[in-house]
């Protein structure tokens, strides 16, 4: 797209604040600026549950110890 993408501008304002975002965007937004939007669609999603399962130093899974 020609110019800055709206989500890029919104992210700059969100993370930098209004004054810092305005300064940064004024430097980036020059005539001829072109940005591309890339969409990723995963085919698989996993959950890393470190509260219930901790990774082992040897690359396996440490199960929490159960009281006897």
Predicted model as a PDB file, atoms N, CA, C, CB and O in Angstrom, pLDDT in the B-factor column:
MODEL        1                                                                  
ATOM      1  N   UNK A   1       0.840  -1.171   0.000  1.00 89.00           N  
ATOM      2  CA  UNK A   1       0.000   0.000   0.000  1.00 89.00           C  
ATOM      3  C   UNK A   1       0.887   1.237   0.000  1.00 89.00           C  
ATOM      4  CB  UNK A   1      -0.957  -0.004   1.211  1.00 89.00           C  
ATOM      5  O   UNK A   1       1.987   1.231   0.553  1.00 89.00           O  
ATOM      6  N   UNK A   2       0.409   2.260  -0.607  1.00 93.00           N  
ATOM      7  CA  UNK A   2       1.140   3.531  -0.621  1.00 93.00           C  
ATOM      8  C   UNK A   2       0.955   4.230   0.717  1.00 93.00           C  
ATOM      9  CB  UNK A   2       0.657   4.444  -1.788  1.00 93.00           C  
ATOM     10  O   UNK A   2      -0.159   4.298   1.238  1.00 93.00           O  
ATOM     11  N   UNK A   3       2.026   4.739   1.265  1.00 93.00           N  
ATOM     12  CA  UNK A   3       1.959   5.428   2.552  1.00 93.00           C  
ATOM     13  C   UNK A   3       2.005   4.437   3.701  1.00 93.00           C  
ATOM     14  CB  UNK A   3       0.691   6.274   2.642  1.00 93.00           C  
ATOM     15  O   UNK A   3       2.355   3.271   3.519  1.00 93.00           O  
ATOM     16  N   UNK A   4       1.648   4.915   4.888  1.00 94.00           N  
ATOM     17  CA  UNK A   4       1.699   4.079   6.088  1.00 94.00           C  
ATOM     18  C   UNK A   4       0.377   3.348   6.289  1.00 94.00           C  
ATOM     19  CB  UNK A   4       2.030   4.928   7.326  1.00 94.00           C  
ATOM     20  O   UNK A   4      -0.699   3.920   6.112  1.00 94.00           O  
ATOM     21  N   UNK A   5       0.475   2.097   6.656  1.00 94.00           N  
ATOM     22  CA  UNK A   5      -0.722   1.300   6.938  1.00 94.00           C  
ATOM     23  C   UNK A   5      -1.383   1.817   8.216  1.00 94.00           C  
ATOM     24  CB  UNK A   5      -0.366  -0.214   7.074  1.00 94.00           C  
ATOM     25  O   UNK A   5      -0.688   2.184   9.163  1.00 94.00           O  
ATOM     26  N   UNK A   6      -2.705   1.849   8.254  1.00 94.00           N  
ATOM     27  CA  UNK A   6      -3.402   2.364   9.445  1.00 94.00           C  
ATOM     28  C   UNK A   6      -3.027   1.616  10.726  1.00 94.00           C  
ATOM     29  CB  UNK A   6      -4.904   2.280   9.238  1.00 94.00           C  
ATOM     30  O   UNK A   6      -2.923   2.230  11.787  1.00 94.00           O  
ATOM     31  N   UNK A   7      -2.825   0.309  10.639  1.00 95.00           N  
ATOM     32  CA  UNK A   7      -2.467  -0.452  11.842  1.00 95.00           C  
ATOM     33  C   UNK A   7      -1.042  -0.134  12.305  1.00 95.00           C  
ATOM     34  CB  UNK A   7      -2.605  -1.960  11.577  1.00 95.00           C  
ATOM     35  O   UNK A   7      -0.744  -0.252  13.494  1.00 95.00           O  
ATOM     36  N   UNK A   8      -0.168   0.262  11.396  1.00 95.00           N  
ATOM     37  CA  UNK A   8       1.183   0.681  11.755  1.00 95.00           C  
ATOM     38  C   UNK A   8       1.136   1.981  12.557  1.00 95.00           C  
ATOM     39  CB  UNK A   8       2.052   0.857  10.489  1.00 95.00           C  
ATOM     40  O   UNK A   8       1.830   2.137  13.561  1.00 95.00           O  
ATOM     41  N   UNK A   9       0.313   2.896  12.095  1.00 96.00           N  
ATOM     42  CA  UNK A   9       0.151   4.179  12.792  1.00 96.00           C  
ATOM     43  C   UNK A   9      -0.482   3.953  14.163  1.00 96.00           C  
ATOM     44  CB  UNK A   9      -0.715   5.157  11.951  1.00 96.00           C  
ATOM     45  O   UNK A   9      -0.051   4.547  15.151  1.00 96.00           O  
ATOM     46  N   UNK A  10      -1.498   3.101  14.225  1.00 97.00           N  
ATOM     47  CA  UNK A  10      -2.170   2.807  15.498  1.00 97.00           C  
ATOM     48  C   UNK A  10      -1.206   2.155  16.487  1.00 97.00           C  
ATOM     49  CB  UNK A  10      -3.387   1.889  15.265  1.00 97.00           C  
ATOM     50  O   UNK A  10      -1.217   2.484  17.673  1.00 97.00           O  
ATOM     51  N   UNK A  11      -0.378   1.239  16.008  1.00 96.00           N  
ATOM     52  CA  UNK A  11       0.596   0.575  16.882  1.00 96.00           C  
ATOM     53  C   UNK A  11       1.631   1.570  17.393  1.00 96.00           C  
ATOM     54  CB  UNK A  11       1.295  -0.577  16.137  1.00 96.00           C  
ATOM     55  O   UNK A  11       2.034   1.501  18.554  1.00 96.00           O  
ATOM     56  N   UNK A  12       2.060   2.486  16.544  1.00 96.00           N  
ATOM     57  CA  UNK A  12       3.029   3.498  16.971  1.00 96.00           C  
ATOM     58  C   UNK A  12       2.441   4.357  18.091  1.00 96.00           C  
ATOM     59  CB  UNK A  12       3.451   4.387  15.776  1.00 96.00           C  
ATOM     60  O   UNK A  12       3.120   4.639  19.078  1.00 96.00           O  
ATOM     61  N   UNK A  13       1.202   4.765  17.942  1.00 97.00           N  
ATOM     62  CA  UNK A  13       0.554   5.570  18.982  1.00 97.00           C  
ATOM     63  C   UNK A  13       0.367   4.771  20.269  1.00 97.00           C  
ATOM     64  CB  UNK A  13      -0.803   6.087  18.486  1.00 97.00           C  
ATOM     65  O   UNK A  13       0.541   5.299  21.368  1.00 97.00           O  
ATOM     66  N   UNK A  14       0.013   3.502  20.125  1.00 97.00           N  
ATOM     67  CA  UNK A  14      -0.230   2.676  21.311  1.00 97.00           C  
ATOM     68  C   UNK A  14       1.045   2.449  22.114  1.00 97.00           C  
ATOM     69  CB  UNK A  14      -0.829   1.333  20.904  1.00 97.00           C  
ATOM     70  O   UNK A  14       1.042   2.582  23.338  1.00 97.00           O  
ATOM     71  N   UNK A  15       2.130   2.108  21.433  1.00 96.00           N  
ATOM     72  CA  UNK A  15       3.350   1.713  22.139  1.00 96.00           C  
ATOM     73  C   UNK A  15       4.311   2.868  22.419  1.00 96.00           C  
ATOM     74  CB  UNK A  15       4.062   0.668  21.346  1.00 96.00           C  
ATOM     75  O   UNK A  15       5.108   2.788  23.354  1.00 96.00           O  
ATOM     76  N   UNK A  16       4.252   3.925  21.636  1.00 96.00           N  
ATOM     77  CA  UNK A  16       5.186   5.032  21.831  1.00 96.00           C  
ATOM     78  C   UNK A  16       4.558   6.234  22.518  1.00 96.00           C  
ATOM     79  CB  UNK A  16       5.749   5.457  20.510  1.00 96.00           C  
ATOM     80  O   UNK A  16       5.269   7.077  23.064  1.00 96.00           O  
ATOM     81  N   UNK A  17       3.238   6.320  22.497  1.00 96.00           N  
ATOM     82  CA  UNK A  17       2.568   7.499  23.025  1.00 96.00           C  
ATOM     83  C   UNK A  17       2.389   8.524  21.918  1.00 96.00           C  
ATOM     84  CB  UNK A  17       3.361   8.102  24.201  1.00 96.00           C  
ATOM     85  O   UNK A  17       3.051   8.445  20.883  1.00 96.00           O  
ATOM     86  N   UNK A  18       1.505   9.479  22.127  1.00 95.00           N  
ATOM     87  CA  UNK A  18       1.168  10.426  21.053  1.00 95.00           C  
ATOM     88  C   UNK A  18       2.345  11.270  20.554  1.00 95.00           C  
ATOM     89  CB  UNK A  18       0.087  11.343  21.527  1.00 95.00           C  
ATOM     90  O   UNK A  18       2.513  11.423  19.344  1.00 95.00           O  
ATOM     91  N   UNK A  19       3.159  11.819  21.455  1.00 96.00           N  
ATOM     92  CA  UNK A  19       4.247  12.705  21.023  1.00 96.00           C  
ATOM     93  C   UNK A  19       5.362  11.934  20.319  1.00 96.00           C  
ATOM     94  CB  UNK A  19       4.820  13.459  22.223  1.00 96.00           C  
ATOM     95  O   UNK A  19       5.815  12.337  19.248  1.00 96.00           O  
ATOM     96  N   UNK A  20       5.804  10.830  20.915  1.00 96.00           N  
ATOM     97  CA  UNK A  20       6.887  10.048  20.298  1.00 96.00           C  
ATOM     98  C   UNK A  20       6.424   9.443  18.973  1.00 96.00           C  
ATOM     99  CB  UNK A  20       7.367   8.928  21.256  1.00 96.00           C  
ATOM    100  O   UNK A  20       7.198   9.379  18.018  1.00 96.00           O  
ATOM    101  N   UNK A  21       5.165   8.998  18.911  1.00 96.00           N  
ATOM    102  CA  UNK A  21       4.648   8.422  17.672  1.00 96.00           C  
ATOM    103  C   UNK A  21       4.607   9.476  16.565  1.00 96.00           C  
ATOM    104  CB  UNK A  21       3.245   7.828  17.897  1.00 96.00           C  
ATOM    105  O   UNK A  21       4.975   9.197  15.424  1.00 96.00           O  
ATOM    106  N   UNK A  22       4.163  10.673  16.900  1.00 96.00           N  
ATOM    107  CA  UNK A  22       4.107  11.739  15.891  1.00 96.00           C  
ATOM    108  C   UNK A  22       5.498  12.037  15.339  1.00 96.00           C  
ATOM    109  CB  UNK A  22       3.491  13.018  16.490  1.00 96.00           C  
ATOM    110  O   UNK A  22       5.654  12.238  14.134  1.00 96.00           O  
ATOM    111  N   UNK A  23       6.504  12.068  16.202  1.00 96.00           N  
ATOM    112  CA  UNK A  23       7.865  12.317  15.744  1.00 96.00           C  
ATOM    113  C   UNK A  23       8.400  11.205  14.872  1.00 96.00           C  
ATOM    114  CB  UNK A  23       8.773  12.512  16.913  1.00 96.00           C  
ATOM    115  O   UNK A  23       9.005  11.460  13.831  1.00 96.00           O  
ATOM    116  N   UNK A  24       8.178   9.965  15.296  1.00 96.00           N  
ATOM    117  CA  UNK A  24       8.665   8.819  14.522  1.00 96.00           C  
ATOM    118  C   UNK A  24       7.939   8.717  13.182  1.00 96.00           C  
ATOM    119  CB  UNK A  24       8.485   7.517  15.321  1.00 96.00           C  
ATOM    120  O   UNK A  24       8.566   8.474  12.150  1.00 96.00           O  
ATOM    121  N   UNK A  25       6.623   8.900  13.197  1.00 96.00           N  
ATOM    122  CA  UNK A  25       5.851   8.781  11.955  1.00 96.00           C  
ATOM    123  C   UNK A  25       6.195   9.886  10.967  1.00 96.00           C  
ATOM    124  CB  UNK A  25       4.356   8.809  12.258  1.00 96.00           C  
ATOM    125  O   UNK A  25       6.156   9.663   9.757  1.00 96.00           O  
ATOM    126  N   UNK A  26       6.533  11.075  11.461  1.00 94.00           N  
ATOM    127  CA  UNK A  26       6.908  12.160  10.549  1.00 94.00           C  
ATOM    128  C   UNK A  26       8.225  11.848   9.834  1.00 94.00           C  
ATOM    129  CB  UNK A  26       7.027  13.489  11.319  1.00 94.00           C  
ATOM    130  O   UNK A  26       8.439  12.292   8.706  1.00 94.00           O  
ATOM    131  N   UNK A  27       9.102  11.090  10.485  1.00 94.00           N  
ATOM    132  CA  UNK A  27      10.360  10.693   9.846  1.00 94.00           C  
ATOM    133  C   UNK A  27      10.160   9.564   8.841  1.00 94.00           C  
ATOM    134  CB  UNK A  27      11.370  10.267  10.899  1.00 94.00           C  
ATOM    135  O   UNK A  27      10.844   9.504   7.820  1.00 94.00           O  
ATOM    136  N   UNK A  28       9.223   8.673   9.136  1.00 93.00           N  
ATOM    137  CA  UNK A  28       9.013   7.496   8.294  1.00 93.00           C  
ATOM    138  C   UNK A  28       8.133   7.813   7.092  1.00 93.00           C  
ATOM    139  CB  UNK A  28       8.391   6.371   9.108  1.00 93.00           C  
ATOM    140  O   UNK A  28       8.356   7.286   6.002  1.00 93.00           O  
ATOM    141  N   UNK A  29       7.137   8.669   7.285  1.00 92.00           N  
ATOM    142  CA  UNK A  29       6.162   8.948   6.228  1.00 92.00           C  
ATOM    143  C   UNK A  29       6.700   9.993   5.270  1.00 92.00           C  
ATOM    144  CB  UNK A  29       4.830   9.418   6.827  1.00 92.00           C  
ATOM    145  O   UNK A  29       6.481  11.191   5.450  1.00 92.00           O  
ATOM    146  N   UNK A  30       7.397   9.534   4.264  1.00 91.00           N  
ATOM    147  CA  UNK A  30       7.956  10.413   3.233  1.00 91.00           C  
ATOM    148  C   UNK A  30       7.286  10.089   1.903  1.00 91.00           C  
ATOM    149  CB  UNK A  30       9.512  10.251   3.130  1.00 91.00           C  
ATOM    150  O   UNK A  30       6.725   9.004   1.748  1.00 91.00           O  
ATOM    151  N   UNK A  31       7.333  11.006   0.943  1.00 91.00           N  
ATOM    152  CA  UNK A  31       6.783  10.685  -0.376  1.00 91.00           C  
ATOM    153  C   UNK A  31       7.446   9.423  -0.940  1.00 91.00           C  
ATOM    154  CB  UNK A  31       6.977  11.877  -1.349  1.00 91.00           C  
ATOM    155  O   UNK A  31       8.670   9.287  -0.918  1.00 91.00           O  
ATOM    156  N   UNK A  32       6.639   8.529  -1.431  1.00 92.00           N  
ATOM    157  CA  UNK A  32       7.152   7.285  -1.992  1.00 92.00           C  
ATOM    158  C   UNK A  32       7.222   6.143  -1.000  1.00 92.00           C  
ATOM    159  CB  UNK A  32       8.498   7.516  -2.557  1.00 92.00           C  
ATOM    160  O   UNK A  32       7.642   5.043  -1.361  1.00 92.00           O  
ATOM    161  N   UNK A  33       6.819   6.376   0.253  1.00 92.00           N  
ATOM    162  CA  UNK A  33       6.822   5.304   1.250  1.00 92.00           C  
ATOM    163  C   UNK A  33       5.786   4.256   0.868  1.00 92.00           C  
ATOM    164  CB  UNK A  33       6.536   5.863   2.671  1.00 92.00           C  
ATOM    165  O   UNK A  33       4.630   4.575   0.588  1.00 92.00           O  
ATOM    166  N   UNK A  34       6.217   3.007   0.861  1.00 94.00           N  
ATOM    167  CA  UNK A  34       5.334   1.891   0.526  1.00 94.00           C  
ATOM    168  C   UNK A  34       5.467   0.848   1.621  1.00 94.00           C  
ATOM    169  CB  UNK A  34       5.676   1.283  -0.879  1.00 94.00           C  
ATOM    170  O   UNK A  34       6.579   0.507   2.024  1.00 94.00           O  
ATOM    171  N   UNK A  35       4.341   0.339   2.106  1.00 94.00           N  
ATOM    172  CA  UNK A  35       4.343  -0.738   3.092  1.00 94.00           C  
ATOM    173  C   UNK A  35       3.550  -1.912   2.541  1.00 94.00           C  
ATOM    174  CB  UNK A  35       3.752  -0.260   4.449  1.00 94.00           C  
ATOM    175  O   UNK A  35       2.669  -1.749   1.697  1.00 94.00           O  
ATOM    176  N   UNK A  36       3.880  -3.087   3.031  1.00 93.00           N  
ATOM    177  CA  UNK A  36       3.159  -4.300   2.637  1.00 93.00           C  
ATOM    178  C   UNK A  36       2.544  -4.930   3.874  1.00 93.00           C  
ATOM    179  CB  UNK A  36       4.102  -5.310   1.916  1.00 93.00           C  
ATOM    180  O   UNK A  36       3.136  -4.899   4.953  1.00 93.00           O  
ATOM    181  N   UNK A  37       1.379  -5.491   3.723  1.00 90.00           N  
ATOM    182  CA  UNK A  37       0.689  -6.185   4.800  1.00 90.00           C  
ATOM    183  C   UNK A  37       0.817  -7.679   4.530  1.00 90.00           C  
ATOM    184  CB  UNK A  37      -0.820  -5.743   4.906  1.00 90.00           C  
ATOM    185  O   UNK A  37       0.504  -8.155   3.439  1.00 90.00           O  
ATOM    186  N   UNK A  38       1.283  -8.413   5.545  1.00 92.00           N  
ATOM    187  CA  UNK A  38       1.464  -9.858   5.414  1.00 92.00           C  
ATOM    188  C   UNK A  38       0.535 -10.544   6.401  1.00 92.00           C  
ATOM    189  CB  UNK A  38       2.953 -10.275   5.661  1.00 92.00           C  
ATOM    190  O   UNK A  38       0.522 -10.197   7.582  1.00 92.00           O  
ATOM    191  N   UNK A  39      -0.234 -11.502   5.937  1.00 91.00           N  
ATOM    192  CA  UNK A  39      -1.138 -12.256   6.809  1.00 91.00           C  
ATOM    193  C   UNK A  39      -0.633 -13.688   6.926  1.00 91.00           C  
ATOM    194  CB  UNK A  39      -2.601 -12.227   6.264  1.00 91.00           C  
ATOM    195  O   UNK A  39      -0.336 -14.334   5.921  1.00 91.00           O  
ATOM    196  N   UNK A  40      -0.540 -14.176   8.147  1.00 93.00           N  
ATOM    197  CA  UNK A  40      -0.124 -15.552   8.403  1.00 93.00           C  
ATOM    198  C   UNK A  40      -1.311 -16.343   8.921  1.00 93.00           C  
ATOM    199  CB  UNK A  40       1.053 -15.604   9.412  1.00 93.00           C  
ATOM    200  O   UNK A  40      -2.030 -15.880   9.807  1.00 93.00           O  
ATOM    201  N   UNK A  41      -1.519 -17.516   8.381  1.00 95.00           N  
ATOM    202  CA  UNK A  41      -2.603 -18.389   8.826  1.00 95.00           C  
ATOM    203  C   UNK A  41      -2.000 -19.735   9.206  1.00 95.00           C  
ATOM    204  CB  UNK A  41      -3.701 -18.553   7.717  1.00 95.00           C  
ATOM    205  O   UNK A  41      -1.695 -20.554   8.339  1.00 95.00           O  
ATOM    206  N   UNK A  42      -1.830 -19.957  10.507  1.00 92.00           N  
ATOM    207  CA  UNK A  42      -1.193 -21.208  10.936  1.00 92.00           C  
ATOM    208  C   UNK A  42      -2.073 -22.416  10.621  1.00 92.00           C  
ATOM    209  CB  UNK A  42      -0.888 -21.163  12.440  1.00 92.00           C  
ATOM    210  O   UNK A  42      -3.301 -22.329  10.624  1.00 92.00           O  
ATOM    211  N   UNK A  43      -1.424 -23.530  10.352  1.00 94.00           N  
ATOM    212  CA  UNK A  43      -2.155 -24.777  10.129  1.00 94.00           C  
ATOM    213  C   UNK A  43      -2.251 -25.597  11.397  1.00 94.00           C  
ATOM    214  CB  UNK A  43      -1.490 -25.595   9.036  1.00 94.00           C  
ATOM    215  O   UNK A  43      -3.013 -26.561  11.464  1.00 94.00           O  
ATOM    216  N   UNK A  44      -1.471 -25.213  12.417  1.00 90.00           N  
ATOM    217  CA  UNK A  44      -1.485 -25.926  13.697  1.00 90.00           C  
ATOM    218  C   UNK A  44      -1.111 -24.959  14.797  1.00 90.00           C  
ATOM    219  CB  UNK A  44      -0.517 -27.142  13.682  1.00 90.00           C  
ATOM    220  O   UNK A  44      -0.260 -24.091  14.601  1.00 90.00           O  
ATOM    221  N   UNK A  45      -1.736 -25.098  15.949  1.00 86.00           N  
ATOM    222  CA  UNK A  45      -1.434 -24.252  17.092  1.00 86.00           C  
ATOM    223  C   UNK A  45      -1.276 -25.143  18.308  1.00 86.00           C  
ATOM    224  CB  UNK A  45      -2.541 -23.182  17.317  1.00 86.00           C  
ATOM    225  O   UNK A  45      -2.097 -26.031  18.533  1.00 86.00           O  
ATOM    226  N   UNK A  46      -0.226 -24.919  19.102  1.00 82.00           N  
ATOM    227  CA  UNK A  46      -0.005 -25.695  20.315  1.00 82.00           C  
ATOM    228  C   UNK A  46      -0.007 -24.780  21.530  1.00 82.00           C  
ATOM    229  CB  UNK A  46       1.319 -26.473  20.230  1.00 82.00           C  
ATOM    230  O   UNK A  46       0.117 -23.561  21.408  1.00 82.00           O  
ATOM    231  N   UNK A  47      -0.147 -25.381  22.695  1.00 76.00           N  
ATOM    232  CA  UNK A  47      -0.170 -24.635  23.945  1.00 76.00           C  
ATOM    233  C   UNK A  47       1.007 -25.079  24.797  1.00 76.00           C  
ATOM    234  CB  UNK A  47      -1.514 -24.840  24.700  1.00 76.00           C  
ATOM    235  O   UNK A  47       1.190 -26.274  25.032  1.00 76.00           O  
ATOM    236  N   UNK A  48       1.801 -24.130  25.259  1.00 72.00           N  
ATOM    237  CA  UNK A  48       2.904 -24.426  26.161  1.00 72.00           C  
ATOM    238  C   UNK A  48       2.409 -24.181  27.580  1.00 72.00           C  
ATOM    239  CB  UNK A  48       4.172 -23.555  25.834  1.00 72.00           C  
ATOM    240  O   UNK A  48       2.242 -23.036  28.001  1.00 72.00           O  
ATOM    241  N   UNK A  49       2.179 -25.256  28.308  1.00 70.00           N  
ATOM    242  CA  UNK A  49       1.623 -25.166  29.651  1.00 70.00           C  
ATOM    243  C   UNK A  49       2.729 -25.420  30.653  1.00 70.00           C  
ATOM    244  CB  UNK A  49       0.457 -26.167  29.847  1.00 70.00           C  
ATOM    245  O   UNK A  49       2.926 -26.555  31.089  1.00 70.00           O  
ATOM    246  N   UNK A  50       3.461 -24.362  31.028  1.00 65.00           N  
ATOM    247  CA  UNK A  50       4.561 -24.527  31.965  1.00 65.00           C  
ATOM    248  C   UNK A  50       4.073 -24.556  33.411  1.00 65.00           C  
ATOM    249  CB  UNK A  50       5.574 -23.413  31.781  1.00 65.00           C  
ATOM    250  O   UNK A  50       4.860 -24.839  34.314  1.00 65.00           O  
ATOM    251  N   UNK A  51       2.804 -24.271  33.648  1.00 66.00           N  
ATOM    252  CA  UNK A  51       2.280 -24.365  35.010  1.00 66.00           C  
ATOM    253  C   UNK A  51       2.064 -25.825  35.381  1.00 66.00           C  
ATOM    254  CB  UNK A  51       0.962 -23.571  35.149  1.00 66.00           C  
ATOM    255  O   UNK A  51       2.307 -26.211  36.525  1.00 66.00           O  
ATOM    256  N   UNK A  52       1.612 -26.639  34.438  1.00 64.00           N  
ATOM    257  CA  UNK A  52       1.350 -28.049  34.716  1.00 64.00           C  
ATOM    258  C   UNK A  52       2.458 -28.975  34.262  1.00 64.00           C  
ATOM    259  CB  UNK A  52       0.077 -28.460  34.068  1.00 64.00           C  
ATOM    260  O   UNK A  52       2.624 -30.064  34.812  1.00 64.00           O  
ATOM    261  N   UNK A  53       3.229 -28.550  33.250  1.00 64.00           N  
ATOM    262  CA  UNK A  53       4.311 -29.378  32.705  1.00 64.00           C  
ATOM    263  C   UNK A  53       5.522 -28.496  32.517  1.00 64.00           C  
ATOM    264  CB  UNK A  53       3.901 -30.058  31.356  1.00 64.00           C  
ATOM    265  O   UNK A  53       5.452 -27.489  31.813  1.00 64.00           O  
ATOM    266  N   UNK A  54       6.624 -28.854  33.131  1.00 63.00           N  
ATOM    267  CA  UNK A  54       7.845 -28.066  33.002  1.00 63.00           C  
ATOM    268  C   UNK A  54       8.810 -28.763  32.048  1.00 63.00           C  
ATOM    269  CB  UNK A  54       8.506 -27.846  34.383  1.00 63.00           C  
ATOM    270  O   UNK A  54       8.907 -29.990  32.070  1.00 63.00           O  
ATOM    271  N   UNK A  55       9.522 -28.019  31.219  1.00 63.00           N  
ATOM    272  CA  UNK A  55      10.507 -28.649  30.340  1.00 63.00           C  
ATOM    273  C   UNK A  55      11.688 -29.181  31.145  1.00 63.00           C  
ATOM    274  CB  UNK A  55      10.996 -27.653  29.277  1.00 63.00           C  
ATOM    275  O   UNK A  55      12.125 -28.555  32.111  1.00 63.00           O  
ATOM    276  N   UNK A  56      12.192 -30.321  30.743  1.00 64.00           N  
ATOM    277  CA  UNK A  56      13.332 -30.932  31.413  1.00 64.00           C  
ATOM    278  C   UNK A  56      14.633 -30.425  30.792  1.00 64.00           C  
ATOM    279  CB  UNK A  56      13.253 -32.474  31.330  1.00 64.00           C  
ATOM    280  O   UNK A  56      14.657 -30.035  29.625  1.00 64.00           O  
ATOM    281  N   UNK A  57      15.703 -30.432  31.566  1.00 65.00           N  
ATOM    282  CA  UNK A  57      17.013 -30.002  31.061  1.00 65.00           C  
ATOM    283  C   UNK A  57      17.526 -30.941  29.976  1.00 65.00           C  
ATOM    284  CB  UNK A  57      18.027 -29.927  32.207  1.00 65.00           C  
ATOM    285  O   UNK A  57      18.349 -30.541  29.153  1.00 65.00           O  
ATOM    286  N   UNK A  58      17.051 -32.186  29.964  1.00 54.00           N  
ATOM    287  CA  UNK A  58      17.491 -33.155  28.964  1.00 54.00           C  
ATOM    288  C   UNK A  58      16.606 -33.145  27.723  1.00 54.00           C  
ATOM    289  CB  UNK A  58      17.512 -34.546  29.564  1.00 54.00           C  
ATOM    290  O   UNK A  58      16.787 -33.985  26.842  1.00 54.00           O  
ATOM    291  N   UNK A  59      15.674 -32.237  27.631  1.00 58.00           N  
ATOM    292  CA  UNK A  59      14.841 -32.140  26.439  1.00 58.00           C  
ATOM    293  C   UNK A  59      13.513 -32.850  26.572  1.00 58.00           C  
ATOM    294  CB  UNK A  59      15.571 -32.688  25.270  1.00 58.00           C  
ATOM    295  O   UNK A  59      12.713 -32.814  25.637  1.00 58.00           O  
ATOM    296  N   UNK A  60      13.246 -33.491  27.688  1.00 59.00           N  
ATOM    297  CA  UNK A  60      11.967 -34.158  27.885  1.00 59.00           C  
ATOM    298  C   UNK A  60      11.025 -33.281  28.669  1.00 59.00           C  
ATOM    299  CB  UNK A  60      12.155 -35.487  28.592  1.00 59.00           C  
ATOM    300  O   UNK A  60      11.160 -32.058  28.691  1.00 59.00           O  
ATOM    301  N   UNK A  61      10.082 -33.910  29.304  1.00 60.00           N  
ATOM    302  CA  UNK A  61       9.099 -33.194  30.102  1.00 60.00           C  
ATOM    303  C   UNK A  61       9.186 -33.684  31.535  1.00 60.00           C  
ATOM    304  CB  UNK A  61       7.668 -33.382  29.535  1.00 60.00           C  
ATOM    305  O   UNK A  61       9.109 -34.884  31.799  1.00 60.00           O  
ATOM    306  N   UNK A  62       9.344 -32.753  32.453  1.00 57.00           N  
ATOM    307  CA  UNK A  62       9.311 -33.066  33.884  1.00 57.00           C  
ATOM    308  C   UNK A  62       7.876 -32.988  34.357  1.00 57.00           C  
ATOM    309  CB  UNK A  62      10.219 -32.097  34.705  1.00 57.00           C  
ATOM    310  O   UNK A  62       7.247 -31.939  34.215  1.00 57.00           O  
ATOM    311  N   UNK A  63       7.346 -34.035  34.901  1.00 57.00           N  
ATOM    312  CA  UNK A  63       6.028 -33.997  35.508  1.00 57.00           C  
ATOM    313  C   UNK A  63       6.180 -33.517  36.956  1.00 57.00           C  
ATOM    314  CB  UNK A  63       5.334 -35.401  35.441  1.00 57.00           C  
ATOM    315  O   UNK A  63       7.138 -33.897  37.629  1.00 57.00           O  
ATOM    316  N   UNK A  64       5.261 -32.700  37.438  1.00 58.00           N  
ATOM    317  CA  UNK A  64       5.358 -32.262  38.828  1.00 58.00           C  
ATOM    318  C   UNK A  64       5.317 -33.473  39.758  1.00 58.00           C  
ATOM    319  CB  UNK A  64       4.216 -31.273  39.172  1.00 58.00           C  
ATOM    320  O   UNK A  64       4.597 -34.442  39.517  1.00 58.00           O  
ATOM    321  N   UNK A  65       6.106 -33.390  40.823  1.00 63.00           N  
ATOM    322  CA  UNK A  65       6.126 -34.498  41.764  1.00 63.00           C  
ATOM    323  C   UNK A  65       4.810 -34.572  42.500  1.00 63.00           C  
ATOM    324  CB  UNK A  65       7.284 -34.357  42.751  1.00 63.00           C  
ATOM    325  O   UNK A  65       4.243 -33.554  42.897  1.00 63.00           O  
ATOM    326  N   UNK A  66       4.326 -35.804  42.681  1.00 64.00           N  
ATOM    327  CA  UNK A  66       3.068 -36.000  43.412  1.00 64.00           C  
ATOM    328  C   UNK A  66       3.398 -36.433  44.830  1.00 64.00           C  
ATOM    329  CB  UNK A  66       2.152 -37.058  42.706  1.00 64.00           C  
ATOM    330  O   UNK A  66       4.271 -37.277  45.030  1.00 64.00           O  
ATOM    331  N   UNK A  67       2.716 -35.871  45.810  1.00 64.00           N  
ATOM    332  CA  UNK A  67       2.984 -36.277  47.191  1.00 64.00           C  
ATOM    333  C   UNK A  67       2.553 -37.727  47.421  1.00 64.00           C  
ATOM    334  CB  UNK A  67       2.256 -35.340  48.179  1.00 64.00           C  
ATOM    335  O   UNK A  67       1.554 -38.186  46.868  1.00 64.00           O  
ATOM    336  N   UNK A  68       3.315 -38.428  48.237  1.00 61.00           N  
ATOM    337  CA  UNK A  68       2.995 -39.837  48.505  1.00 61.00           C  
ATOM    338  C   UNK A  68       2.178 -39.995  49.737  1.00 61.00           C  
ATOM    339  CB  UNK A  68       4.242 -40.654  48.633  1.00 61.00           C  
ATOM    340  O   UNK A  68       1.824 -41.115  50.103  1.00 61.00           O  
TER     341      UNK A  68                                                      
ENDMDL                                                                          
END                                                                             
